[in-house]
């Protein structure tokens, strides 16, 4: 517990990055992509699957340099997705040394980690850039409240094959906690979107837990406990940001399709 608290304090600079937004946030998102995809691919290596780091690193660089040059350009983004798919499939041409699993793992890492994380940058460049905070509030708020609610009241296992310690009571507490935190954020900082922040907090809290369980599913099949050891008490980047990268697309598309 002490180690986790110390590690949590060490992550306070993340709040400064979100506060300033812009280039600092873009650099942070790129770093999460580079480190996260490395950890993810290391897990596949543990299974005997060899995704291409070179292709993933190249696509991350193209994505973020392209954003710096063109800003958010939907045509560029679609071209980037097409290039990512094509490069991943071409990687499997060497059928003597590679398998279809190598190609699929490469593409999965690019979409799951790189593309999902990129939505944080997209949110920061909308008219509602303040909602970047709601990504962290929903993800971390759900995680914290699920932990304490599960510890105090947890009796029924949620997904014992994926995460033995998670309970249904904890999941409900996490979702409600994210709702309350989202509502407080809306009330004090975006009063015109109070009800929307409540709803995004609730759904974001649920999506956050789906992200956590998805990362756990991969870890179980990979035969690893943590993706890395970068953050003491928390594991690697993927262990800490697995929920964040799941919530970011939800918040972004809520802005695009729902908010005025």
C-alpha positions as CSV (number, residue, x, y, z in Angstrom):
1,X,0.0,0.0,0.0
2,X,2.8,2.4,0.9
3,X,4.5,1.8,-2.4
4,X,1.3,2.4,-4.3
5,X,0.8,5.7,-2.5
6,X,4.3,6.9,-3.2
7,X,3.9,5.9,-6.8
8,X,0.6,7.8,-7.0
9,X,2.3,10.9,-5.7
10,X,5.0,10.5,-8.3
11,X,2.3,10.7,-11.0
12,X,1.3,14.2,-9.9
13,X,3.3,15.7,-12.8
14,X,0.7,14.0,-15.1
15,X,-1.8,16.5,-13.8
16,X,0.4,19.4,-14.8
17,X,0.7,17.9,-18.3
18,X,-3.1,17.8,-18.6
19,X,-3.4,21.3,-17.2
20,X,-1.1,22.8,-19.8
21,X,-2.4,20.6,-22.6
22,X,-1.1,21.3,-26.1
23,X,2.4,20.1,-26.9
24,X,3.2,18.7,-23.4
25,X,0.0,16.6,-23.6
26,X,0.9,15.5,-27.1
27,X,4.4,14.4,-26.1
28,X,3.0,12.6,-23.1
29,X,0.5,10.7,-25.3
30,X,3.2,9.8,-27.7
31,X,5.4,8.5,-24.9
32,X,2.5,6.4,-23.5
33,X,2.1,5.0,-27.1
34,X,5.8,4.1,-27.5
35,X,6.2,2.6,-24.0
36,X,2.8,1.0,-23.9
37,X,3.2,-0.8,-27.3
38,X,6.7,-2.0,-26.2
39,X,5.2,-3.6,-23.0
40,X,2.3,-5.0,-25.0
41,X,4.6,-6.6,-27.6
42,X,6.9,-8.0,-24.8
43,X,3.8,-9.8,-23.5
44,X,3.2,-11.4,-26.9
45,X,6.9,-12.4,-27.0
46,X,6.2,-14.4,-23.9
47,X,3.7,-16.4,-25.9
48,X,6.2,-17.0,-28.8
49,X,4.4,-14.3,-30.9
50,X,6.7,-11.7,-32.5
51,X,4.9,-8.5,-33.5
52,X,6.9,-5.8,-35.3
53,X,8.2,-3.0,-33.0
54,X,9.6,-1.2,-36.1
55,X,6.3,-1.0,-37.8
56,X,4.6,0.2,-34.6
57,X,7.2,2.8,-33.8
58,X,7.1,4.0,-37.4
59,X,3.3,4.4,-37.3
60,X,3.4,6.3,-34.0
61,X,6.0,8.7,-35.4
62,X,4.0,9.3,-38.6
63,X,0.8,9.8,-36.6
64,X,2.2,12.4,-34.2
65,X,4.4,14.2,-36.7
66,X,1.4,14.3,-39.0
67,X,-0.7,15.9,-36.3
68,X,2.0,18.6,-35.7
69,X,2.1,19.4,-39.4
70,X,-1.6,19.1,-40.4
71,X,-3.5,19.3,-37.1
72,X,-6.5,17.0,-36.9
73,X,-7.2,15.9,-40.5
74,X,-9.7,13.1,-40.8
75,X,-8.4,12.2,-44.3
76,X,-4.9,11.9,-42.9
77,X,-6.1,9.8,-40.0
78,X,-8.0,7.4,-42.3
79,X,-4.9,7.1,-44.5
80,X,-2.8,6.4,-41.4
81,X,-5.2,3.6,-40.4
82,X,-5.1,2.1,-43.9
83,X,-1.3,2.3,-43.8
84,X,-1.2,0.6,-40.4
85,X,-3.3,-2.3,-41.6
86,X,-1.4,-2.7,-44.8
87,X,2.0,-2.6,-43.1
88,X,0.9,-5.1,-40.5
89,X,-0.4,-7.5,-43.1
90,X,2.7,-7.2,-45.3
91,X,4.8,-8.1,-42.2
92,X,3.3,-11.6,-42.5
93,X,4.7,-12.1,-46.0
94,X,7.8,-13.8,-44.6
95,X,5.9,-17.0,-44.0
96,X,9.1,-19.0,-43.3
97,X,9.9,-16.9,-40.2
98,X,6.6,-15.4,-39.3
99,X,3.0,-16.4,-38.6
100,X,-0.3,-14.7,-39.1
101,X,-0.4,-14.2,-35.3
102,X,2.7,-11.9,-35.7
103,X,0.8,-9.7,-38.1
104,X,-2.4,-9.7,-36.0
105,X,-0.5,-8.9,-32.8
106,X,1.2,-6.0,-34.6
107,X,-2.1,-4.5,-35.8
108,X,-3.8,-5.1,-32.5
109,X,-1.0,-3.2,-30.6
110,X,-1.3,-0.2,-33.1
111,X,-5.0,0.0,-32.9
112,X,-5.5,-0.8,-29.2
113,X,-2.7,1.3,-27.8
114,X,-1.6,3.8,-30.3
115,X,-5.0,4.7,-31.9
116,X,-6.9,4.6,-28.6
117,X,-4.4,6.8,-26.8
118,X,-4.3,9.3,-29.7
119,X,-7.9,10.3,-28.8
120,X,-6.5,12.2,-25.8
121,X,-4.8,14.6,-28.2
122,X,-8.0,14.8,-30.3
123,X,-10.1,15.8,-27.2
124,X,-7.5,18.5,-26.4
125,X,-8.2,20.1,-29.8
126,X,-11.9,20.2,-29.6
127,X,-14.1,23.1,-28.3
128,X,-14.4,21.1,-25.1
129,X,-10.7,20.5,-24.4
130,X,-11.4,20.7,-20.6
131,X,-13.0,17.2,-20.9
132,X,-9.6,15.7,-21.0
133,X,-9.9,15.9,-17.3
134,X,-13.0,13.7,-17.4
135,X,-10.9,10.9,-19.0
136,X,-8.7,10.8,-15.9
137,X,-11.6,11.3,-13.6
138,X,-13.6,8.5,-15.0
139,X,-10.7,6.1,-15.2
140,X,-8.9,6.8,-12.0
141,X,-12.1,7.6,-10.1
142,X,-13.6,4.3,-11.0
143,X,-10.4,2.5,-10.1
144,X,-10.1,4.1,-6.7
145,X,-13.7,3.7,-5.7
146,X,-13.9,0.1,-7.0
147,X,-10.9,-0.8,-4.9
148,X,-12.3,0.7,-1.7
149,X,-15.9,-0.4,-2.3
150,X,-14.7,-3.9,-3.1
151,X,-12.5,-4.0,-0.1
152,X,-15.3,-3.0,2.2
153,X,-18.3,-4.7,0.7
154,X,-17.1,-7.1,-2.0
155,X,-18.5,-10.6,-1.7
156,X,-19.4,-11.7,-5.3
157,X,-16.7,-12.2,-7.8
158,X,-17.0,-10.2,-11.0
159,X,-14.7,-12.0,-13.5
160,X,-12.7,-14.6,-11.5
161,X,-10.9,-15.9,-14.5
162,X,-9.6,-12.5,-15.5
163,X,-9.2,-10.7,-12.2
164,X,-9.9,-12.8,-9.1
165,X,-9.9,-9.8,-6.7
166,X,-12.6,-7.8,-8.5
167,X,-16.1,-8.0,-7.2
168,X,-19.6,-7.0,-8.5
169,X,-19.9,-4.7,-5.5
170,X,-16.6,-3.1,-6.3
171,X,-17.6,-2.6,-10.0
172,X,-20.9,-0.9,-8.9
173,X,-19.0,1.3,-6.5
174,X,-16.5,2.2,-9.1
175,X,-19.2,3.2,-11.6
176,X,-21.1,5.3,-9.0
177,X,-17.9,6.9,-7.8
178,X,-17.0,7.9,-11.4
179,X,-20.5,9.3,-11.7
180,X,-20.1,11.4,-8.6
181,X,-16.7,12.7,-9.5
182,X,-17.9,13.5,-13.1
183,X,-20.8,15.4,-11.6
184,X,-18.6,17.4,-9.3
185,X,-16.3,18.2,-12.2
186,X,-19.3,19.4,-14.2
187,X,-20.8,21.4,-11.3
188,X,-17.7,23.3,-10.5
189,X,-15.9,23.6,-13.8
190,X,-18.4,23.1,-16.6
191,X,-21.9,23.9,-15.1
192,X,-23.4,24.2,-18.6
193,X,-22.6,20.5,-19.1
194,X,-23.5,19.2,-15.6
195,X,-25.9,16.5,-16.7
196,X,-23.6,15.5,-19.6
197,X,-20.7,15.2,-17.2
198,X,-22.8,13.0,-14.9
199,X,-23.7,10.6,-17.8
200,X,-20.1,10.6,-19.2
201,X,-18.8,9.9,-15.7
202,X,-21.2,6.9,-15.3
203,X,-20.6,5.4,-18.7
204,X,-16.9,6.3,-18.6
205,X,-16.6,4.5,-15.3
206,X,-18.1,1.3,-16.8
207,X,-15.9,1.6,-19.9
208,X,-12.9,2.1,-17.7
209,X,-13.5,-1.2,-16.0
210,X,-13.9,-2.9,-19.4
211,X,-10.5,-1.5,-20.3
212,X,-9.0,-2.9,-17.1
213,X,-10.5,-6.3,-17.7
214,X,-9.4,-6.3,-21.3
215,X,-5.8,-5.7,-20.3
216,X,-6.2,-8.5,-17.7
217,X,-7.4,-10.9,-20.3
218,X,-4.3,-10.3,-22.4
219,X,-2.1,-10.7,-19.4
220,X,-3.7,-14.0,-18.4
221,X,-3.1,-15.5,-21.9
222,X,0.4,-14.0,-22.0
223,X,1.3,-15.5,-18.7
224,X,2.4,-12.3,-17.0
225,X,1.4,-10.5,-13.8
226,X,2.3,-7.0,-14.9
227,X,3.1,-5.5,-18.3
228,X,6.3,-3.8,-16.9
229,X,8.0,-2.5,-13.8
230,X,8.3,1.2,-14.8
231,X,6.0,2.5,-12.0
232,X,6.7,0.9,-8.5
233,X,3.6,-0.7,-7.1
234,X,1.7,-0.2,-10.4
235,X,3.6,-2.2,-12.9
236,X,4.2,-0.7,-16.3
237,X,2.5,2.0,-18.4
238,X,-0.1,-0.4,-19.6
239,X,-1.0,-1.4,-16.1
240,X,-1.7,2.2,-15.1
241,X,-3.2,3.5,-18.3
242,X,-5.2,0.5,-19.5
243,X,-8.4,2.2,-18.4
244,X,-7.4,5.7,-19.6
245,X,-6.8,4.6,-23.2
246,X,-10.2,2.8,-23.2
247,X,-12.1,5.9,-21.9
248,X,-10.5,8.5,-24.2
249,X,-12.3,7.4,-27.4
250,X,-15.6,7.3,-25.5
251,X,-15.2,10.9,-24.3
252,X,-14.0,12.1,-27.7
253,X,-17.0,10.6,-29.6
254,X,-19.4,11.8,-27.0
255,X,-18.1,15.3,-27.7
256,X,-18.3,14.8,-31.5
257,X,-21.8,13.2,-31.7
258,X,-23.6,14.4,-28.5
259,X,-22.4,17.7,-27.2
260,X,-23.7,20.9,-28.9
